[in-house]
Amino acid sequence: MCAMTTVADIRTLLDHWYPPRLAEEWDSPGLICGDPDDLVTTIACALEATDSVVAATLEAGAQMLVVHHPLLMRGVTSVAADTPKGRIVHRLIRSGVALMSAHTNADAAIGGVNDVLAGLLGVTVSAPLEPSDAAEDPLEGIGRVGRLEHAVTLQQFTDLVAERLPTTVWGVRAAGDPQQPVRTVALCSGAGDSLLEAAARSGADVYLTSDLRHHPADESLRAGGPALVDTAHWASESPWCESVADRLAEATGATTTALPVRTDPWTIGVHPAA
C-alpha cells in the first residue's frame, strides 16, 4: 500500500480480512466515526474503546483506533458529550481520530480472533465450531475445533491456558476430571455458553470459552458434554489486538501499536484456601 494511507484504505483492509458478511445479524461492526479521506500514519488497536484506551490512543499520536467490540453495538438515542459513549465519540472526533470495529466478523473469519486463540494454545484447526451461513470457505464460522499435537490431561490443558493467555483476577477455571485426557479442543473466544450444544456435537474432549454461567454449564456436563475451561472474556480475545496490529503494519507500513491498556472490568479476585 502507498505511503498515503487513508481511513478508507484501513477500512478496506479490515473488511477484506474480516468480511462484514460474516457478522451476526444483531452485530454492528464497521467504521463508527471518522472521515474516510483522512490520512493515517499511526494506528492503535485495542479490545474496546474506553476512556483510558482513547487517552492512550491520543498519547500514541494515532489517527485511527481499531477495536473488536463496537462502541455503539446496541441502539442508543444520544451521543451527547455528557453520556459515557458520547464522551468518547466527541473526544475522538475533536481529536481527528477515526474509530472502527471488527467484531463477530473477526470472530468468524480465517485468521481472526478464534484462530489467534487456537494458535496460542497449539491447536491445529480443522473446522469452525458453528459454520457461518455466509461462509465462502469451509473454515469460516464462529469458534474453532481442532487437535493438540499430543494428548494432555485436563489439568495440564487448563495450566496451558493460564500460561498462554493474559493473566486476570478471574483466572482460569475448569469443570471435569482433572486427569481425563484431552486432545480434541472446541473453543470460542468471548462469551460462548450459547455454543455448548455445538461443542458437544463436535466430539471435543474439552470446550474452552468465557463467561460460562452456572446452569448452562451444569446442564451440559450432566448431558455428557465435554469438559469445560472458562476464562475471562478479555483474556480470550485481547491477543487478537497484537495480531491485527501486526497485519496492519505489514500491509500499510504505518506505525501500529496494540495498546497496553487492560480493559478487563474485573479488578479484584479473592480465592480463599479450600
Residue pairs with C-beta under 8 A, 6 or more apart in sequence:
1 9
1 13
1 251
1 252
1 253
3 253
4 39
5 39
5 40
5 41
5 252
5 253
5 254
6 36
6 37
6 38
6 39
6 40
7 31
7 34
7 35
7 36
7 37
7 38
7 40
7 63
7 64
7 98
7 100
8 36
8 37
9 40
9 252
10 40
10 43
10 64
10 66
10 98
10 100
10 248
10 252
11 30
11 31
11 36
11 100
13 247
13 248
13 251
13 252
14 66
14 100
14 102
14 244
15 30
17 102
17 106
17 109
17 111
17 112
17 244
17 247
18 29
18 102
18 105
18 106
18 109
18 112
19 105
19 109
19 134
19 136
20 29
20 30
20 105
21 105
21 134
22 104
22 105
22 108
22 109
22 132
22 134
22 135
22 140
23 29
23 103
23 104
23 105
23 108
24 104
27 70
27 73
27 103
27 104
27 105
28 70
28 72
28 73
28 101
28 103
29 70
29 101
29 102
29 103
29 104
29 105
29 106
30 70
30 100
30 101
31 98
31 99
31 100
32 70
32 71
32 72
32 89
32 99
32 100
32 101
33 89
33 92
33 93
33 98
33 99
34 64
34 92
34 93
34 97
34 98
34 99
34 100
35 98
38 63
38 96
38 98
39 63
40 63
40 64
40 98
40 252
40 254
41 63
41 254
41 255
42 60
42 61
42 62
42 63
42 64
42 254
42 255
42 256
42 257
43 62
43 63
43 64
43 65
43 66
43 245
43 248
43 249
43 252
43 254
43 255
43 256
43 257
44 53
44 56
44 57
44 60
44 62
44 64
44 65
44 66
44 256
44 257
44 259
45 65
45 66
45 67
45 241
45 242
45 244
45 245
45 248
45 256
45 257
45 258
45 259
46 53
46 56
46 57
46 65
46 66
46 67
46 68
46 241
46 258
46 259
46 261
46 263
47 67
47 68
47 69
47 234
47 237
47 238
47 240
47 241
47 263
48 67
48 68
48 69
48 71
48 263
49 65
49 67
49 69
49 71
49 88
49 92
49 99
50 88
50 261
50 263
51 87
51 88
52 261
52 263
53 65
53 67
53 259
53 261
53 263
54 65
54 88
54 91
54 92
54 97
56 259
56 260
56 261
57 65
57 92
57 97
57 259
58 91
58 95
58 97
60 257
60 259
62 97
62 257
63 96
63 97
63 98
64 97
64 98
64 99
64 100
65 92
65 97
65 98
65 99
65 100
66 100
66 101
66 102
66 244
66 245
66 248
67 99
67 100
67 101
68 101
68 102
68 103
68 106
68 113
68 237
68 240
68 241
69 101
69 103
70 101
70 103
71 85
71 88
71 89
71 99
71 101
72 79
72 85
73 103
76 83
76 85
78 86
79 85
79 86
79 89
79 90
80 86
81 87
81 90
89 99
92 98
92 99
102 112
102 244
104 142
105 112
106 112
106 113
106 240
106 244
107 113
107 114
107 142
107 143
107 188
107 189
107 190
108 114
108 128
108 132
108 135
108 140
108 141
108 142
109 140
110 137
110 139
110 140
111 243
111 247
112 240
113 189
113 190
113 237
113 240
114 128
114 142
114 143
114 144
114 187
114 188
114 189
115 125
115 144
116 239
116 240
116 243
117 144
117 187
117 189
117 208
117 236
117 237
117 239
117 240
118 124
118 125
118 144
118 146
118 185
118 187
120 164
120 165
120 239
121 148
121 160
121 161
121 164
121 185
121 187
121 208
122 148
122 149
122 160
123 144
123 146
123 147
123 148
123 185
123 187
124 146
124 147
124 148
124 149
125 139
125 144
125 145
125 146
126 145
126 146
126 147
127 138
127 139
127 141
127 144
127 145
127 146
127 202
128 135
128 138
128 139
128 140
128 141
128 142
128 143
128 144
128 145
129 141
129 142
129 143
129 144
129 145
129 186
129 187
129 188
129 195
129 198
129 199
129 202
130 141
130 142
130 143
130 195
130 198
131 138
131 140
131 141
132 140
132 141
132 142
134 140
135 141
142 188
142 195
143 186
143 187
143 188
143 189
143 192
143 195
143 198
143 199
143 209
144 186
144 187
144 188
145 184
145 185
145 186
145 187
145 202
145 204
146 184
146 185
147 183
147 184
147 185
148 157
148 182
148 183
148 185
150 183
151 181
151 182
151 183
152 160
152 181
152 182
152 183
153 178
153 179
153 180
153 181
153 182
154 174
154 176
154 177
154 178
154 179
154 180
154 182
154 206
154 227
154 229
155 174
155 178
155 179
156 182
157 174
157 182
157 185
157 206
157 229
158 172
158 173
158 174
158 178
158 229
161 172
161 208
161 229
161 231
162 171
162 172
165 172
165 231
165 235
165 236
165 239
166 234
166 235
166 238
166 239
166 262
167 235
168 231
168 232
168 234
168 235
168 264
168 266
168 269
169 264
169 266
169 267
169 268
169 269
170 231
170 232
170 235
170 264
170 266
170 269
171 232
171 269
171 271
172 229
172 230
172 231
173 229
173 230
174 206
174 227
174 228
174 229
174 230
175 217
175 221
175 227
175 228
175 230
176 206
176 221
176 226
176 227
176 228
177 227
180 205
180 227
181 205
182 205
182 206
182 227
183 205
184 202
184 203
184 204
184 205
184 206
185 204
185 205
185 206
185 207
185 208
186 195
186 198
186 199
186 202
186 204
186 206
186 207
186 208
186 226
187 207
187 208
187 209
188 195
188 199
188 207
188 208
188 209
189 209
189 210
189 236
189 237
189 240
190 209
190 210
190 211
190 233
190 236
190 237
191 209
191 210
191 211
191 233
192 207
192 209
192 210
192 211
192 212
193 209
193 211
193 212
193 213
193 216
193 217
195 207
195 209
196 207
196 216
196 217
196 220
196 225
197 220
197 225
199 207
199 220
199 225
199 226
200 220
200 223
200 224
200 225
200 226
204 226
205 226
205 227
206 226
206 227
206 228
206 229
207 225
207 226
207 227
207 228
207 229
208 229
208 231
208 236
209 228
209 229
209 230
209 231
209 236
210 230
210 231
210 232
210 233
210 235
210 236
210 237
211 230
211 233
212 228
212 230
217 228
217 230
220 226
220 228
221 228
232 264
232 266
233 264
234 262
234 263
234 264
234 265
235 264
238 263
241 258
241 259
242 258
244 258
245 256
245 257
245 258
246 256
248 254
248 256
249 255
249 256
